[in-house]
Amino acid sequence: MTAPDATPPTSATPAPAPSWREAWAVYLQPRVLIVLLLGFSSGLPLALSGSTLLVWMRESGVDLGTIGLFALVGTPYTLKFIWAPLVDALHVPVFTRAFGRRRGWLVFSQLLLIGAILLLALTDPARSPLFVALGALLVATMSSTQDIVVDAFRVESLPESEQAAGMASYVAAYRIGMLISTAGVLFLVSAFEGTGIGRHAAWMWGYVAMAGLVLIGTITALVATEPEQSVRAEAETRGEAAFTRV
């Protein structure tokens, strides 16, 4: 009878920790950079129908009671879960066929968002607060719809190893977009007024500039490729009616 082997089992050698260069390299992956630019496009419109708009209204002499009611304009951001299944299931004519399900919705919502911001730029808070409210509501609705699509695009386009970096990039760019649509707009309005332009025209051109910046997200969506997961899902459900996929 032989004695049992007293040699302790050998454990697997742990993998070496990645260097700081390797850790940061993930942020330079094309997929992560695309998510970063889309995050900027998502963060940009938020203040245009919120805090920045309230500053414009206050400078235009709108009473505080009316300004307080404009807090309701942000309701689409809270209720966007209601139409998120529809965005996931329905196709946008022409856009889905040309760009795919996710990119088609991205381009479509961003073009409508640009139109809504331009419509808001043409309103006058002092003379027609009702039209300002309508424009702001359209901006918030299109912006929240864009958020739905960007979130789906981010999750489907990034592998698991890049999800954390993608989310970090998205949040950072989102905050930068918000900063530009708050402090950036106020800086632009002051600069326009410094050239002799009237206050209302200065605010209008400030909003027009923000509408132009949304094109960053539109160009990014056009350059990006449709996520493979979305392509497979679309192929599997092509014969189904839209509302059966909700």
C-alpha positions in Angstrom: 0.0 0.0 0.0 1.5 3.3 -1.0 1.3 6.5 1.0 -0.9 9.2 -0.4 0.8 11.9 -2.4 1.5 14.9 -0.1 2.3 17.2 -2.9 -0.2 20.1 -2.7 -2.2 20.8 -5.9 -0.8 23.5 -8.1 -3.1 26.5 -8.7 -3.4 28.1 -12.1 -1.1 31.1 -12.6 -3.3 34.3 -12.5 -3.3 36.4 -15.6 -1.1 39.5 -15.4 -3.0 42.7 -14.8 -3.3 44.8 -18.0 -1.0 47.9 -18.2 -2.5 51.3 -18.1 -1.9 51.7 -21.8 -4.0 48.5 -22.5 -6.7 49.7 -20.0 -7.0 53.0 -21.8 -6.8 51.5 -25.3 -10.4 50.2 -25.1 -11.6 53.8 -25.1 -10.1 54.2 -28.6 -11.9 51.3 -30.1 -14.1 52.5 -33.0 -17.3 51.1 -31.4 -16.6 52.9 -28.2 -15.9 56.2 -30.0 -19.2 55.9 -31.8 -21.0 55.5 -28.6 -19.2 58.5 -27.2 -20.3 60.7 -30.0 -23.9 59.4 -29.7 -23.8 60.2 -26.0 -22.9 63.8 -26.8 -25.9 64.0 -29.2 -28.1 62.5 -26.4 -27.0 65.0 -23.8 -27.2 68.1 -26.0 -31.0 68.6 -26.2 -31.9 68.0 -22.6 -31.3 71.6 -21.3 -32.7 73.2 -24.5 -36.2 72.3 -23.3 -35.3 72.7 -19.6 -32.9 75.0 -17.7 -31.6 77.0 -20.7 -35.1 77.6 -22.0 -36.2 78.8 -18.6 -33.3 81.4 -18.6 -34.5 82.6 -22.1 -38.1 82.9 -20.8 -37.0 84.8 -17.7 -35.0 87.2 -19.8 -38.0 87.7 -22.1 -40.1 88.8 -19.1 -42.3 85.7 -18.8 -43.9 85.5 -15.3 -42.7 82.9 -12.8 -46.1 81.1 -12.8 -45.8 80.3 -16.5 -42.1 79.4 -16.1 -43.0 77.0 -13.3 -45.5 75.1 -15.6 -42.7 74.4 -18.0 -41.4 71.8 -15.6 -44.0 69.5 -17.2 -42.2 69.7 -20.5 -39.7 67.2 -19.3 -42.4 64.5 -18.8 -41.4 62.6 -22.0 -38.1 61.7 -20.4 -40.0 60.1 -17.5 -42.6 58.3 -19.7 -40.3 57.2 -22.6 -40.6 53.5 -21.4 -44.2 53.6 -22.7 -43.2 53.9 -26.4 -39.8 52.2 -26.1 -41.4 48.9 -27.2 -42.9 50.6 -30.3 -39.5 52.0 -31.2 -38.0 48.5 -30.9 -40.6 46.9 -33.0 -41.8 49.3 -35.6 -39.9 50.2 -38.8 -39.5 53.7 -40.1 -40.4 53.7 -43.8 -37.3 54.4 -46.1 -35.0 54.9 -43.1 -35.1 51.3 -41.9 -34.6 49.9 -45.4 -31.7 52.3 -46.1 -29.8 52.1 -42.7 -31.2 49.2 -40.7 -33.5 49.1 -37.7 -31.3 50.9 -35.1 -29.5 53.4 -37.4 -32.7 54.1 -39.2 -34.4 55.2 -36.0 -31.3 57.1 -35.0 -31.2 59.2 -38.2 -35.0 59.7 -38.2 -35.2 60.8 -34.6 -32.2 63.1 -35.0 -33.6 64.8 -38.1 -36.9 65.4 -36.3 -35.0 66.7 -33.2 -33.1 69.2 -35.4 -36.5 70.4 -36.8 -38.0 70.7 -33.3 -35.0 72.7 -32.0 -35.3 75.0 -35.1 -39.0 75.4 -34.5 -38.3 76.3 -30.8 -35.6 78.8 -32.0 -38.3 80.7 -34.1 -40.7 81.1 -31.2 -41.0 84.2 -29.0 -41.4 83.4 -25.3 -42.8 86.9 -24.6 -45.5 86.8 -27.2 -46.4 83.1 -27.6 -45.5 81.0 -24.6 -47.9 78.3 -25.8 -46.0 77.8 -29.0 -42.8 77.8 -26.9 -44.3 75.0 -24.8 -45.2 73.0 -27.9 -41.8 73.4 -29.4 -40.1 72.4 -26.1 -42.4 69.4 -25.8 -41.4 68.3 -29.3 -37.7 68.7 -28.5 -38.1 66.6 -25.3 -40.1 63.9 -27.1 -37.6 63.6 -29.9 -34.7 63.7 -27.5 -36.1 61.0 -25.3 -36.8 58.8 -28.4 -33.2 59.3 -29.5 -32.1 58.2 -26.0 -34.1 55.0 -26.4 -32.4 54.1 -29.7 -28.9 55.1 -28.5 -29.2 52.8 -25.4 -30.3 49.9 -27.6 -27.5 50.6 -30.1 -24.9 50.8 -27.3 -25.9 47.5 -25.7 -26.1 45.6 -29.1 -23.0 47.0 -30.7 -20.5 46.6 -27.9 -19.1 43.2 -26.8 -19.1 42.4 -23.1 -15.5 43.5 -22.7 -16.3 47.0 -23.9 -19.6 47.6 -22.2 -18.1 49.3 -19.2 -15.9 51.6 -21.3 -18.8 52.3 -23.6 -21.1 53.3 -20.7 -18.4 55.5 -19.2 -17.8 57.2 -22.5 -21.5 57.7 -23.0 -22.0 59.3 -19.6 -19.0 61.6 -20.0 -20.1 62.8 -23.5 -23.7 63.2 -22.2 -22.5 65.5 -19.5 -20.4 67.5 -22.0 -23.4 67.8 -24.3 -25.4 69.2 -21.3 -22.6 71.6 -20.5 -22.5 73.0 -24.0 -26.3 73.4 -24.2 -26.3 75.3 -20.9 -23.1 77.4 -20.4 -22.3 77.1 -24.1 -25.6 78.6 -25.2 -25.3 81.4 -22.7 -21.8 82.2 -23.9 -23.0 82.2 -27.5 -26.0 84.5 -26.7 -23.7 86.9 -24.9 -21.3 86.9 -27.8 -24.1 87.5 -30.4 -25.4 90.4 -28.2 -21.9 91.8 -28.1 -22.0 92.1 -31.9 -25.1 94.3 -31.7 -27.7 91.7 -32.4 -30.9 92.0 -30.4 -31.6 89.7 -27.5 -34.3 87.7 -29.2 -32.2 87.2 -32.3 -29.2 86.2 -30.2 -31.2 83.5 -28.5 -32.6 82.3 -31.8 -29.1 81.9 -33.3 -27.9 80.2 -30.1 -30.6 77.6 -30.6 -29.8 77.3 -34.3 -26.2 76.6 -33.4 -27.3 73.8 -31.0 -29.5 72.3 -33.8 -26.4 72.2 -36.0 -24.5 70.3 -33.3 -27.0 67.5 -33.4 -25.6 66.7 -36.8 -22.6 65.3 -35.0 -24.9 62.4 -33.9 -26.5 62.1 -37.3 -23.1 61.8 -39.1 -22.0 59.3 -36.5 -25.1 57.2 -37.1 -24.5 57.3 -40.9 -20.8 56.3 -40.5 -21.6 53.5 -38.0 -22.6 50.0 -38.9 -25.8 48.3 -37.8 -25.2 46.0 -34.8 -25.0 42.3 -35.8 -27.5 41.4 -33.1 -30.1 43.8 -34.6 -29.5 42.4 -38.1 -30.0 38.9 -36.9 -33.2 39.8 -35.0 -34.5 41.7 -38.0 -33.9 38.6 -40.2 -35.7 36.3 -37.8 -38.8 38.5 -37.4 -39.0 39.8 -41.0 -42.2 37.8 -41.7 -44.0 38.9 -38.5 -46.4 41.8 -38.2 -45.0 44.8 -36.4 -47.3 44.8 -33.4 -46.7 41.1 -32.8 -43.1 42.0 -32.1 -44.0 44.5 -29.4 
